[in-house]
Amino acid sequence: MEVLTVDSKTFDSKVLDKIIENMLQAVQNSKNEIFKIGETSRQEYENLVRELKVIKEQVNEVIDKSDKLAIQSKYARQRLVEVNRNFQKFTEEDIRVAYEKAHALQLELATLVEKEKLLRNRRDELERRLVGLQDMIERSEHLVGQISVVLNYLNQDLRQMGDVLEDARQKQEFGLRIIEAQEEERKRLSREIHDGPAQLLANVLMRSDLIDRIFRERGTEEGFKEIRSFREMVRGALYEVRRIIYDLRPMALDDLGLIPTLRKYLATVEEYDGNTKIVFHSHGTEEERLPTQFEVALFRLVQEAVTNALKHAEASQIDVKVEVLTDKINLVIRDNGKGFLVNQVRAEKKNSFGLMGMKERVELLDGKIVINSMPGQGTVIVIQVPRNA
């Protein structure tokens, strides 16, 4: 490992850059190793789960067979006792047959009891190993998450902060704010990928296995019907992936401005959704550019409102209106969907993250947001933001 000698009198940003590069490489290597351990543990865990399922089935089969065999053995012993008590009534062949049958059943029963014992021991061992592997997987995921935070911090422009943030406390606060914002965005993106493309792709994998069986068992017509359904599922997965990519940062926003980007975005959403008509109205000069923070925030507000309507409202039409006035900007997003009780959704925290995020964005711009909705009457979201915010 390379060693750096730092003289405090000649210390500069290049030395700091080199130190950070070395730290980044070491931390990244550690993260990769821990990730490999976690993935190996996860694979082993899945294999053991499958084996445990088989073992449990075998245990049940052995127990069932042992119970039946115990009854047969009991009757065989009773028969042997009867033959021994009344041996003068039975031939030597009858006695031999009764003895051999009782002995064979007893031997088979003992074999099954021993097999059951071995299976139970294996089952208990697998369950213990699964507990250990689960703990290892959770710990590795936790460590990878912690290391990711460290990497995100180190990856920031700390090399250029030296001249501006001479105080160590200021450096720490600034870096932590950056990390917090990035981690929140990553969490959101992670949830969207998990709930969207990841689930769809998992279903695609299962459906692909199903298609082959349907062709064999139900015939060509049912098979092609399943392929058509499979194609729609793949199209949905592609749409989700493209939507998430677009969510990261629409490049048109920097090049064209808010109004043209919204028009293009809503047209694209309408095309890919296919079930909901989206009507866009704008008032004001399209060429007029707003400050970057305005354009990004307003775009995200419209995006969040439209996404919520598509996901939850079951609407046939969504109307989006943008008014760019001299002193303020107005947004109106209306749908004719099923509506909801606003207070009830706010009380259910797990279902109110979208509304909370919109409210926070509006507050950052010193604006106001009003949400009107009732079951069966659709939803109207009105946002007003001052131009001098």
KOLBA-476701 format. One record per residue (C-alpha): residue number from 0; residue in three letters; x, y, z. Coordinates in Angstrom, 1 decimal, decimal comma, m for minus. Layout:
BEGIN
node kepa NUM | guvex ala | x X | y Y | z Z
...
END
This chain:
BEGIN
node kepa 0 | guvex met | x 0,0 | y 0,0 | z 0,0
node kepa 1 | guvex glu | x 1,3 | y 3,4 | z m0,9
node kepa 2 | guvex val | x 2,3 | y 5,7 | z 2,0
node kepa 3 | guvex leu | x 1,9 | y 9,4 | z 1,8
node kepa 4 | guvex thr | x 4,1 | y 11,8 | z 3,8
node kepa 5 | guvex val | x 2,3 | y 15,1 | z 4,5
node kepa 6 | guvex asp | x 4,1 | y 18,2 | z 5,6
node kepa 7 | guvex ser | x 1,7 | y 20,6 | z 7,3
node kepa 8 | guvex lys | x 3,6 | y 23,6 | z 5,8
node kepa 9 | guvex thr | x 3,3 | y 22,4 | z 2,2
node kepa 10 | guvex phe | x m0,1 | y 20,7 | z 2,5
node kepa 11 | guvex asp | x m2,4 | y 21,4 | z m0,4
node kepa 12 | guvex ser | x m5,6 | y 20,1 | z m2,2
node kepa 13 | guvex lys | x m3,6 | y 17,7 | z m4,4
node kepa 14 | guvex val | x m2,3 | y 15,8 | z m1,3
node kepa 15 | guvex leu | x m5,9 | y 15,7 | z 0,0
node kepa 16 | guvex asp | x m7,1 | y 14,4 | z m3,3
node kepa 17 | guvex lys | x m4,5 | y 11,6 | z m3,2
node kepa 18 | guvex ile | x m5,5 | y 10,6 | z 0,3
node kepa 19 | guvex ile | x m9,1 | y 10,5 | z m0,6
node kepa 20 | guvex glu | x m8,4 | y 8,4 | z m3,7
node kepa 21 | guvex asn | x m6,6 | y 5,8 | z m1,6
node kepa 22 | guvex met | x m9,4 | y 5,9 | z 1,0
node kepa 23 | guvex leu | x m12,0 | y 5,5 | z m1,7
node kepa 24 | guvex gln | x m10,2 | y 2,5 | z m3,2
node kepa 25 | guvex ala | x m9,8 | y 0,8 | z 0,1
node kepa 26 | guvex val | x m13,4 | y 1,4 | z 1,1
node kepa 27 | guvex gln | x m14,7 | y 0,3 | z m2,3
node kepa 28 | guvex asn | x m12,7 | y m2,9 | z m2,1
node kepa 29 | guvex ser | x m14,2 | y m3,6 | z 1,4
node kepa 30 | guvex lys | x m17,7 | y m2,9 | z 0,1
node kepa 31 | guvex asn | x m17,3 | y m5,3 | z m2,8
node kepa 32 | guvex glu | x m16,0 | y m8,0 | z m0,5
node kepa 33 | guvex ile | x m18,9 | y m7,6 | z 2,0
node kepa 34 | guvex phe | x m21,3 | y m7,5 | z m0,9
node kepa 35 | guvex lys | x m19,9 | y m10,8 | z m2,3
node kepa 36 | guvex ile | x m20,2 | y m12,3 | z 1,2
node kepa 37 | guvex gly | x m23,8 | y m11,2 | z 1,4
node kepa 38 | guvex glu | x m24,7 | y m12,5 | z m2,0
node kepa 39 | guvex thr | x m23,0 | y m15,8 | z m1,3
node kepa 40 | guvex ser | x m24,9 | y m16,1 | z 2,0
node kepa 41 | guvex arg | x m28,1 | y m15,2 | z 0,2
node kepa 42 | guvex gln | x m27,6 | y m17,9 | z m2,4
node kepa 43 | guvex glu | x m26,8 | y m20,5 | z 0,3
node kepa 44 | guvex tyr | x m29,8 | y m19,4 | z 2,2
node kepa 45 | guvex glu | x m32,1 | y m19,9 | z m0,8
node kepa 46 | guvex asn | x m30,5 | y m23,4 | z m1,4
node kepa 47 | guvex leu | x m31,0 | y m24,4 | z 2,3
node kepa 48 | guvex val | x m34,6 | y m23,2 | z 2,2
node kepa 49 | guvex arg | x m35,3 | y m25,4 | z m0,7
node kepa 50 | guvex glu | x m33,5 | y m28,3 | z 1,0
node kepa 51 | guvex leu | x m35,4 | y m27,7 | z 4,2
node kepa 52 | guvex lys | x m38,7 | y m27,8 | z 2,4
node kepa 53 | guvex val | x m37,8 | y m31,2 | z 0,9
node kepa 54 | guvex ile | x m36,6 | y m32,5 | z 4,3
node kepa 55 | guvex lys | x m39,9 | y m31,5 | z 6,0
node kepa 56 | guvex glu | x m41,9 | y m33,2 | z 3,3
node kepa 57 | guvex gln | x m39,7 | y m36,4 | z 3,8
node kepa 58 | guvex val | x m40,2 | y m36,2 | z 7,6
node kepa 59 | guvex asn | x m44,0 | y m36,0 | z 7,1
node kepa 60 | guvex glu | x m43,9 | y m38,9 | z 4,7
node kepa 61 | guvex val | x m41,8 | y m41,0 | z 7,1
node kepa 62 | guvex ile | x m44,0 | y m40,2 | z 10,0
node kepa 63 | guvex asp | x m47,1 | y m41,2 | z 8,0
node kepa 64 | guvex lys | x m45,5 | y m44,4 | z 6,8
node kepa 65 | guvex ser | x m44,2 | y m45,2 | z 10,4
node kepa 66 | guvex asp | x m47,8 | y m44,8 | z 11,8
node kepa 67 | guvex lys | x m49,2 | y m47,1 | z 9,2
node kepa 68 | guvex leu | x m46,4 | y m49,6 | z 9,7
node kepa 69 | guvex ala | x m46,8 | y m49,5 | z 13,5
node kepa 70 | guvex ile | x m50,4 | y m50,6 | z 13,1
node kepa 71 | guvex gln | x m49,4 | y m53,4 | z 10,7
node kepa 72 | guvex ser | x m46,6 | y m54,5 | z 13,1
node kepa 73 | guvex lys | x m49,1 | y m54,5 | z 16,0
node kepa 74 | guvex tyr | x m51,4 | y m56,9 | z 14,1
node kepa 75 | guvex ala | x m48,5 | y m59,0 | z 13,1
node kepa 76 | guvex arg | x m47,3 | y m59,4 | z 16,7
node kepa 77 | guvex gln | x m50,8 | y m60,3 | z 17,8
node kepa 78 | guvex arg | x m51,0 | y m62,9 | z 15,0
node kepa 79 | guvex leu | x m47,7 | y m64,3 | z 16,2
node kepa 80 | guvex val | x m48,9 | y m64,5 | z 19,8
node kepa 81 | guvex glu | x m52,0 | y m66,3 | z 18,6
node kepa 82 | guvex val | x m50,0 | y m68,8 | z 16,6
node kepa 83 | guvex asn | x m47,7 | y m69,5 | z 19,5
node kepa 84 | guvex arg | x m50,5 | y m70,0 | z 21,9
node kepa 85 | guvex asn | x m52,3 | y m72,4 | z 19,6
node kepa 86 | guvex phe | x m49,4 | y m73,8 | z 17,7
node kepa 87 | guvex gln | x m51,2 | y m77,2 | z 17,5
node kepa 88 | guvex lys | x m53,8 | y m75,7 | z 15,3
node kepa 89 | guvex phe | x m51,4 | y m74,2 | z 12,8
node kepa 90 | guvex thr | x m48,9 | y m75,8 | z 10,5
node kepa 91 | guvex glu | x m45,2 | y m75,2 | z 10,8
node kepa 92 | guvex glu | x m45,4 | y m73,1 | z 7,6
node kepa 93 | guvex asp | x m48,0 | y m70,9 | z 9,2
node kepa 94 | guvex ile | x m45,8 | y m70,3 | z 12,3
node kepa 95 | guvex arg | x m42,8 | y m69,5 | z 10,1
node kepa 96 | guvex val | x m44,7 | y m67,1 | z 8,0
node kepa 97 | guvex ala | x m46,2 | y m65,3 | z 11,0
node kepa 98 | guvex tyr | x m42,8 | y m65,0 | z 12,7
node kepa 99 | guvex glu | x m41,0 | y m63,7 | z 9,5
node kepa 100 | guvex lys | x m43,8 | y m61,2 | z 8,8
node kepa 101 | guvex ala | x m43,6 | y m59,8 | z 12,4
node kepa 102 | guvex his | x m39,9 | y m59,7 | z 12,3
node kepa 103 | guvex ala | x m39,8 | y m58,0 | z 8,9
node kepa 104 | guvex leu | x m42,3 | y m55,4 | z 9,9
node kepa 105 | guvex gln | x m40,4 | y m54,7 | z 13,2
node kepa 106 | guvex leu | x m37,2 | y m54,3 | z 11,3
node kepa 107 | guvex glu | x m38,7 | y m52,0 | z 8,7
node kepa 108 | guvex leu | x m40,3 | y m49,9 | z 11,5
node kepa 109 | guvex ala | x m37,0 | y m49,6 | z 13,3
node kepa 110 | guvex thr | x m35,4 | y m48,5 | z 10,0
node kepa 111 | guvex leu | x m38,0 | y m45,8 | z 9,5
node kepa 112 | guvex val | x m37,6 | y m44,6 | z 13,1
node kepa 113 | guvex glu | x m33,9 | y m44,2 | z 12,6
node kepa 114 | guvex lys | x m34,5 | y m42,5 | z 9,3
node kepa 115 | guvex glu | x m37,0 | y m40,1 | z 10,9
node kepa 116 | guvex lys | x m34,4 | y m39,3 | z 13,6
node kepa 117 | guvex leu | x m31,7 | y m38,5 | z 11,0
node kepa 118 | guvex leu | x m34,2 | y m36,3 | z 9,0
node kepa 119 | guvex arg | x m35,2 | y m34,5 | z 12,1
node kepa 120 | guvex asn | x m31,6 | y m33,8 | z 13,0
node kepa 121 | guvex arg | x m30,9 | y m32,6 | z 9,5
node kepa 122 | guvex arg | x m34,0 | y m30,4 | z 9,7
node kepa 123 | guvex asp | x m32,9 | y m28,8 | z 13,0
node kepa 124 | guvex glu | x m29,4 | y m28,3 | z 11,6
node kepa 125 | guvex leu | x m30,8 | y m26,5 | z 8,5
node kepa 126 | guvex glu | x m33,0 | y m24,3 | z 10,6
node kepa 127 | guvex arg | x m30,0 | y m23,3 | z 12,8
node kepa 128 | guvex arg | x m27,9 | y m22,5 | z 9,7
node kepa 129 | guvex leu | x m30,7 | y m20,5 | z 8,2
node kepa 130 | guvex val | x m30,9 | y m18,3 | z 11,3
node kepa 131 | guvex gly | x m27,2 | y m17,8 | z 11,2
node kepa 132 | guvex leu | x m27,2 | y m17,0 | z 7,5
node kepa 133 | guvex gln | x m30,1 | y m14,6 | z 7,9
node kepa 134 | guvex asp | x m28,2 | y m12,7 | z 10,5
node kepa 135 | guvex met | x m25,1 | y m12,6 | z 8,2
node kepa 136 | guvex ile | x m27,2 | y m11,3 | z 5,3
node kepa 137 | guvex glu | x m28,7 | y m8,6 | z 7,4
node kepa 138 | guvex arg | x m25,4 | y m7,6 | z 8,8
node kepa 139 | guvex ser | x m23,8 | y m7,5 | z 5,4
node kepa 140 | guvex glu | x m26,6 | y m5,3 | z 4,0
node kepa 141 | guvex his | x m26,2 | y m3,0 | z 7,0
node kepa 142 | guvex leu | x m22,5 | y m2,7 | z 6,5
node kepa 143 | guvex val | x m22,8 | y m2,2 | z 2,7
node kepa 144 | guvex gly | x m25,3 | y 0,6 | z 3,5
node kepa 145 | guvex gln | x m22,9 | y 2,2 | z 6,0
node kepa 146 | guvex ile | x m20,0 | y 2,0 | z 3,6
node kepa 147 | guvex ser | x m22,1 | y 3,5 | z 0,8
node kepa 148 | guvex val | x m22,7 | y 6,5 | z 3,0
node kepa 149 | guvex val | x m18,9 | y 6,8 | z 3,6
node kepa 150 | guvex leu | x m18,2 | y 6,5 | z m0,2
node kepa 151 | guvex asn | x m20,8 | y 9,1 | z m1,0
node kepa 152 | guvex tyr | x m19,2 | y 11,4 | z 1,5
node kepa 153 | guvex leu | x m15,7 | y 10,8 | z 0,2
node kepa 154 | guvex asn | x m16,9 | y 11,1 | z m3,4
node kepa 155 | guvex gln | x m18,1 | y 14,7 | z m2,9
node kepa 156 | guvex asp | x m15,9 | y 17,6 | z m3,9
node kepa 157 | guvex leu | x m14,1 | y 17,6 | z m0,6
node kepa 158 | guvex arg | x m10,9 | y 18,2 | z m2,6
node kepa 159 | guvex gln | x m12,2 | y 21,7 | z m3,6
node kepa 160 | guvex met | x m13,7 | y 22,5 | z m0,2
node kepa 161 | guvex gly | x m10,5 | y 23,0 | z 1,6
node kepa 162 | guvex asp | x m10,1 | y 26,7 | z 0,6
node kepa 163 | guvex val | x m13,8 | y 27,5 | z 1,3
node kepa 164 | guvex leu | x m14,5 | y 25,4 | z 4,4
node kepa 165 | guvex glu | x m11,4 | y 25,8 | z 6,6
node kepa 166 | guvex asp | x m13,2 | y 25,0 | z 9,7
node kepa 167 | guvex ala | x m13,6 | y 21,2 | z 10,3
node kepa 168 | guvex arg | x m17,1 | y 21,5 | z 11,8
node kepa 169 | guvex gln | x m18,3 | y 23,4 | z 8,7
node kepa 170 | guvex lys | x m16,9 | y 20,7 | z 6,4
node kepa 171 | guvex gln | x m18,7 | y 18,0 | z 8,4
node kepa 172 | guvex glu | x m22,1 | y 19,8 | z 8,4
node kepa 173 | guvex phe | x m21,9 | y 20,5 | z 4,7
node kepa 174 | guvex gly | x m20,9 | y 17,0 | z 3,8
node kepa 175 | guvex leu | x m23,6 | y 15,5 | z 5,9
node kepa 176 | guvex arg | x m26,3 | y 17,6 | z 4,3
node kepa 177 | guvex ile | x m25,2 | y 16,5 | z 0,9
node kepa 178 | guvex ile | x m25,2 | y 12,8 | z 2,0
node kepa 179 | guvex glu | x m28,6 | y 13,2 | z 3,6
node kepa 180 | guvex ala | x m30,2 | y 14,6 | z 0,4
node kepa 181 | guvex gln | x m28,5 | y 12,0 | z m1,8
node kepa 182 | guvex glu | x m29,5 | y 9,1 | z 0,4
node kepa 183 | guvex glu | x m33,1 | y 10,2 | z 0,5
node kepa 184 | guvex glu | x m33,1 | y 10,3 | z m3,3
node kepa 185 | guvex arg | x m31,5 | y 6,9 | z m3,4
node kepa 186 | guvex lys | x m34,1 | y 5,5 | z m1,0
node kepa 187 | guvex arg | x m36,9 | y 6,8 | z m3,1
node kepa 188 | guvex leu | x m35,3 | y 5,4 | z m6,3
node kepa 189 | guvex ser | x m34,6 | y 2,1 | z m4,6
node kepa 190 | guvex arg | x m38,3 | y 1,9 | z m3,5
node kepa 191 | guvex glu | x m39,5 | y 2,7 | z m7,0
node kepa 192 | guvex ile | x m37,2 | y 0,1 | z m8,6
node kepa 193 | guvex his | x m38,2 | y m2,6 | z m6,0
node kepa 194 | guvex asp | x m42,0 | y m1,9 | z m6,3
node kepa 195 | guvex gly | x m41,9 | y m1,4 | z m10,1
node kepa 196 | guvex pro | x m39,4 | y m3,0 | z m12,4
node kepa 197 | guvex ala | x m38,0 | y m5,5 | z m9,9
node kepa 198 | guvex gln | x m41,5 | y m6,9 | z m9,2
node kepa 199 | guvex leu | x m42,4 | y m6,8 | z m12,9
node kepa 200 | guvex leu | x m39,3 | y m8,6 | z m13,9
node kepa 201 | guvex ala | x m39,8 | y m11,3 | z m11,2
node kepa 202 | guvex asn | x m43,3 | y m11,8 | z m12,6
node kepa 203 | guvex val | x m41,8 | y m11,9 | z m16,1
node kepa 204 | guvex leu | x m39,5 | y m14,7 | z m15,0
node kepa 205 | guvex met | x m42,3 | y m16,7 | z m13,5
node kepa 206 | guvex arg | x m44,6 | y m16,2 | z m16,5
node kepa 207 | guvex ser | x m41,8 | y m17,2 | z m18,9
node kepa 208 | guvex asp | x m41,7 | y m20,6 | z m17,1
node kepa 209 | guvex leu | x m45,4 | y m20,8 | z m17,2
node kepa 210 | guvex ile | x m45,7 | y m20,3 | z m21,0
node kepa 211 | guvex asp | x m43,9 | y m23,5 | z m21,8
node kepa 212 | guvex arg | x m46,1 | y m25,5 | z m19,5
node kepa 213 | guvex ile | x m49,3 | y m23,9 | z m20,9
node kepa 214 | guvex phe | x m48,2 | y m24,8 | z m24,5
node kepa 215 | guvex arg | x m47,7 | y m28,4 | z m23,4
node kepa 216 | guvex glu | x m50,8 | y m28,8 | z m21,2
node kepa 217 | guvex arg | x m53,4 | y m26,5 | z m22,7
node kepa 218 | guvex gly | x m52,5 | y m26,1 | z m26,3
node kepa 219 | guvex thr | x m51,3 | y m23,5 | z m28,8
node kepa 220 | guvex glu | x m54,3 | y m21,1 | z m28,4
node kepa 221 | guvex glu | x m53,9 | y m20,8 | z m24,7
node kepa 222 | guvex gly | x m50,1 | y m20,5 | z m25,1
node kepa 223 | guvex phe | x m50,4 | y m17,6 | z m27,5
node kepa 224 | guvex lys | x m52,9 | y m15,9 | z m25,2
node kepa 225 | guvex glu | x m50,4 | y m16,2 | z m22,4
node kepa 226 | guvex ile | x m47,6 | y m14,8 | z m24,7
node kepa 227 | guvex arg | x m49,8 | y m11,7 | z m25,4
node kepa 228 | guvex ser | x m50,3 | y m11,2 | z m21,7
node kepa 229 | guvex phe | x m46,5 | y m11,7 | z m21,2
node kepa 230 | guvex arg | x m45,8 | y m9,0 | z m23,9
node kepa 231 | guvex glu | x m48,0 | y m6,5 | z m22,0
node kepa 232 | guvex met | x m46,1 | y m7,3 | z m18,8
node kepa 233 | guvex val | x m42,7 | y m6,7 | z m20,5
node kepa 234 | guvex arg | x m44,1 | y m3,4 | z m22,0
node kepa 235 | guvex gly | x m45,1 | y m2,4 | z m18,5
node kepa 236 | guvex ala | x m41,6 | y m3,2 | z m17,1
node kepa 237 | guvex leu | x m40,0 | y m1,2 | z m20,0
node kepa 238 | guvex tyr | x m42,2 | y 1,8 | z m19,3
node kepa 239 | guvex glu | x m41,4 | y 1,7 | z m15,6
node kepa 240 | guvex val | x m37,6 | y 1,6 | z m16,3
node kepa 241 | guvex arg | x m37,9 | y 4,5 | z m18,8
node kepa 242 | guvex arg | x m40,0 | y 6,5 | z m16,3
node kepa 243 | guvex ile | x m37,5 | y 6,0 | z m13,5
node kepa 244 | guvex ile | x m34,6 | y 7,0 | z m15,9
node kepa 245 | guvex tyr | x m36,6 | y 10,1 | z m16,8
node kepa 246 | guvex asp | x m37,3 | y 10,9 | z m13,2
node kepa 247 | guvex leu | x m33,6 | y 11,1 | z m12,4
node kepa 248 | guvex arg | x m33,3 | y 14,3 | z m14,5
node kepa 249 | guvex pro | x m35,1 | y 15,3 | z m17,7
node kepa 250 | guvex met | x m32,4 | y 16,7 | z m20,0
node kepa 251 | guvex ala | x m35,0 | y 18,8 | z m21,9
node kepa 252 | guvex leu | x m35,5 | y 20,9 | z m18,7
node kepa 253 | guvex asp | x m32,1 | y 22,4 | z m19,1
node kepa 254 | guvex asp | x m32,3 | y 22,8 | z m22,8
node kepa 255 | guvex leu | x m35,9 | y 23,9 | z m23,5
node kepa 256 | guvex gly | x m37,3 | y 25,1 | z m20,2
node kepa 257 | guvex leu | x m40,3 | y 24,2 | z m18,1
node kepa 258 | guvex ile | x m43,3 | y 24,5 | z m20,5
node kepa 259 | guvex pro | x m41,8 | y 22,6 | z m23,5
node kepa 260 | guvex thr | x m40,5 | y 19,9 | z m21,1
node kepa 261 | guvex leu | x m43,8 | y 19,4 | z m19,4
node kepa 262 | guvex arg | x m45,6 | y 19,2 | z m22,8
node kepa 263 | guvex lys | x m43,1 | y 16,5 | z m24,0
node kepa 264 | guvex tyr | x m43,2 | y 14,7 | z m20,7
node kepa 265 | guvex leu | x m47,0 | y 14,5 | z m20,4
node kepa 266 | guvex ala | x m47,3 | y 13,4 | z m24,1
node kepa 267 | guvex thr | x m44,8 | y 10,6 | z m23,4
node kepa 268 | guvex val | x m46,7 | y 9,5 | z m20,2
node kepa 269 | guvex glu | x m50,0 | y 9,5 | z m22,1
node kepa 270 | guvex glu | x m48,5 | y 7,4 | z m24,9
node kepa 271 | guvex tyr | x m47,0 | y 4,8 | z m22,6
node kepa 272 | guvex asp | x m49,9 | y 4,6 | z m20,3
node kepa 273 | guvex gly | x m52,4 | y 4,2 | z m23,1
node kepa 274 | guvex asn | x m55,5 | y 4,3 | z m20,8
node kepa 275 | guvex thr | x m55,6 | y 7,9 | z m19,6
node kepa 276 | guvex lys | x m55,9 | y 11,1 | z m21,7
node kepa 277 | guvex ile | x m53,7 | y 13,9 | z m20,5
node kepa 278 | guvex val | x m54,6 | y 17,5 | z m21,6
node kepa 279 | guvex phe | x m52,0 | y 20,2 | z m21,1
node kepa 280 | guvex his | x m52,7 | y 23,9 | z m21,0
node kepa 281 | guvex ser | x m50,2 | y 26,7 | z m20,6
node kepa 282 | guvex his | x m50,5 | y 30,5 | z m20,3
node kepa 283 | guvex gly | x m47,4 | y 32,7 | z m20,6
node kepa 284 | guvex thr | x m44,4 | y 32,9 | z m22,8
node kepa 285 | guvex glu | x m42,9 | y 29,4 | z m23,5
node kepa 286 | guvex glu | x m39,5 | y 30,9 | z m24,2
node kepa 287 | guvex glu | x m39,3 | y 32,7 | z m20,9
node kepa 288 | guvex arg | x m36,9 | y 30,9 | z m18,7
node kepa 289 | guvex leu | x m37,3 | y 30,7 | z m14,9
node kepa 290 | guvex pro | x m34,6 | y 30,2 | z m12,3
node kepa 291 | guvex thr | x m33,3 | y 26,6 | z m12,3
node kepa 292 | guvex gln | x m34,7 | y 25,9 | z m8,8
node kepa 293 | guvex phe | x m38,2 | y 27,0 | z m10,0
node kepa 294 | guvex glu | x m38,2 | y 24,9 | z m13,1
node kepa 295 | guvex val | x m37,0 | y 21,7 | z m11,4
node kepa 296 | guvex ala | x m39,3 | y 22,1 | z m8,4
node kepa 297 | guvex leu | x m42,4 | y 22,9 | z m10,6
node kepa 298 | guvex phe | x m41,6 | y 20,0 | z m12,9
node kepa 299 | guvex arg | x m41,3 | y 17,6 | z m10,0
node kepa 300 | guvex leu | x m44,6 | y 18,9 | z m8,5
node kepa 301 | guvex val | x m46,5 | y 18,2 | z m11,8
node kepa 302 | guvex gln | x m44,7 | y 14,9 | z m12,2
node kepa 303 | guvex glu | x m45,7 | y 13,8 | z m8,7
node kepa 304 | guvex ala | x m49,3 | y 14,8 | z m9,0
node kepa 305 | guvex val | x m49,7 | y 13,1 | z m12,4
node kepa 306 | guvex thr | x m47,9 | y 9,9 | z m11,2
node kepa 307 | guvex asn | x m50,2 | y 9,7 | z m8,2
node kepa 308 | guvex ala | x m53,3 | y 10,2 | z m10,4
node kepa 309 | guvex leu | x m52,1 | y 7,4 | z m12,8
node kepa 310 | guvex lys | x m51,3 | y 5,0 | z m10,0
node kepa 311 | guvex his | x m54,3 | y 5,5 | z m7,7
node kepa 312 | guvex ala | x m57,1 | y 7,6 | z m9,3
node kepa 313 | guvex glu | x m58,1 | y 5,2 | z m12,1
node kepa 314 | guvex ala | x m58,9 | y 8,4 | z m14,1
node kepa 315 | guvex ser | x m59,8 | y 8,5 | z m17,8
node kepa 316 | guvex gln | x m58,5 | y 12,1 | z m18,1
node kepa 317 | guvex ile | x m56,0 | y 14,3 | z m16,4
node kepa 318 | guvex asp | x m55,8 | y 18,1 | z m17,0
node kepa 319 | guvex val | x m52,7 | y 20,0 | z m16,3
node kepa 320 | guvex lys | x m52,7 | y 23,8 | z m16,4
node kepa 321 | guvex val | x m49,6 | y 26,1 | z m15,9
node kepa 322 | guvex glu | x m49,9 | y 29,9 | z m15,7
node kepa 323 | guvex val | x m46,7 | y 31,9 | z m15,7
node kepa 324 | guvex leu | x m47,6 | y 35,4 | z m14,6
node kepa 325 | guvex thr | x m45,4 | y 38,4 | z m13,7
node kepa 326 | guvex asp | x m45,7 | y 37,9 | z m10,0
node kepa 327 | guvex lys | x m46,5 | y 34,2 | z m9,5
node kepa 328 | guvex ile | x m46,8 | y 30,8 | z m11,1
node kepa 329 | guvex asn | x m50,0 | y 28,8 | z m10,8
node kepa 330 | guvex leu | x m50,3 | y 25,0 | z m11,3
node kepa 331 | guvex val | x m53,6 | y 23,1 | z m11,5
node kepa 332 | guvex ile | x m53,7 | y 19,3 | z m11,8
node kepa 333 | guvex arg | x m57,2 | y 17,9 | z m12,1
node kepa 334 | guvex asp | x m58,4 | y 14,3 | z m12,7
node kepa 335 | guvex asn | x m61,8 | y 12,6 | z m13,0
node kepa 336 | guvex gly | x m60,8 | y 9,6 | z m11,0
node kepa 337 | guvex lys | x m62,3 | y 7,9 | z m7,9
node kepa 338 | guvex gly | x m61,0 | y 10,5 | z m5,5
node kepa 339 | guvex phe | x m60,2 | y 10,1 | z m1,8
node kepa 340 | guvex leu | x m60,7 | y 11,5 | z 1,7
node kepa 341 | guvex val | x m57,8 | y 13,9 | z 2,1
node kepa 342 | guvex asn | x m57,8 | y 13,9 | z 5,9
node kepa 343 | guvex gln | x m57,9 | y 10,1 | z 6,0
node kepa 344 | guvex val | x m54,9 | y 9,8 | z 3,6
node kepa 345 | guvex arg | x m52,9 | y 12,3 | z 5,7
node kepa 346 | guvex ala | x m53,7 | y 10,3 | z 8,8
node kepa 347 | guvex glu | x m52,3 | y 7,1 | z 7,1
node kepa 348 | guvex lys | x m48,6 | y 8,0 | z 7,0
node kepa 349 | guvex lys | x m47,7 | y 5,0 | z 4,7
node kepa 350 | guvex asn | x m50,0 | y 6,4 | z 2,0
node kepa 351 | guvex ser | x m49,2 | y 10,1 | z 2,4
node kepa 352 | guvex phe | x m45,5 | y 10,3 | z 1,4
node kepa 353 | guvex gly | x m46,4 | y 11,7 | z m2,0
node kepa 354 | guvex leu | x m48,5 | y 14,5 | z m0,6
node kepa 355 | guvex met | x m45,9 | y 15,3 | z 2,1
node kepa 356 | guvex gly | x m43,2 | y 15,5 | z m0,5
node kepa 357 | guvex met | x m45,3 | y 17,9 | z m2,6
node kepa 358 | guvex lys | x m46,1 | y 20,1 | z 0,4
node kepa 359 | guvex glu | x m42,4 | y 20,3 | z 1,4
node kepa 360 | guvex arg | x m41,4 | y 21,3 | z m2,2
node kepa 361 | guvex val | x m44,1 | y 24,1 | z m2,2
node kepa 362 | guvex glu | x m43,0 | y 25,3 | z 1,2
node kepa 363 | guvex leu | x m39,4 | y 25,6 | z 0,0
node kepa 364 | guvex leu | x m40,6 | y 28,0 | z m2,7
node kepa 365 | guvex asp | x m42,8 | y 30,0 | z m0,1
node kepa 366 | guvex gly | x m45,8 | y 28,8 | z m2,0
node kepa 367 | guvex lys | x m49,2 | y 27,4 | z m1,2
node kepa 368 | guvex ile | x m50,8 | y 24,1 | z m2,1
node kepa 369 | guvex val | x m54,5 | y 23,1 | z m1,8
node kepa 370 | guvex ile | x m55,8 | y 19,6 | z m2,4
node kepa 371 | guvex asn | x m59,5 | y 19,1 | z m2,9
node kepa 372 | guvex ser | x m60,9 | y 15,5 | z m3,4
node kepa 373 | guvex met | x m63,9 | y 13,5 | z m2,5
node kepa 374 | guvex pro | x m64,7 | y 9,8 | z m3,3
node kepa 375 | guvex gly | x m66,3 | y 9,6 | z m6,7
node kepa 376 | guvex gln | x m65,6 | y 13,2 | z m7,6
node kepa 377 | guvex gly | x m62,0 | y 13,2 | z m8,7
node kepa 378 | guvex thr | x m59,1 | y 15,3 | z m7,4
node kepa 379 | guvex val | x m58,0 | y 18,9 | z m7,9
node kepa 380 | guvex ile | x m54,5 | y 20,1 | z m6,8
node kepa 381 | guvex val | x m53,9 | y 23,9 | z m6,9
node kepa 382 | guvex ile | x m50,4 | y 25,2 | z m6,3
node kepa 383 | guvex gln | x m49,3 | y 28,9 | z m6,3
node kepa 384 | guvex val | x m45,7 | y 30,0 | z m6,1
node kepa 385 | guvex pro | x m44,5 | y 33,6 | z m6,0
node kepa 386 | guvex arg | x m42,0 | y 34,6 | z m8,6
node kepa 387 | guvex asn | x m39,8 | y 36,4 | z m6,1
node kepa 388 | guvex ala | x m39,5 | y 33,4 | z m3,8
END
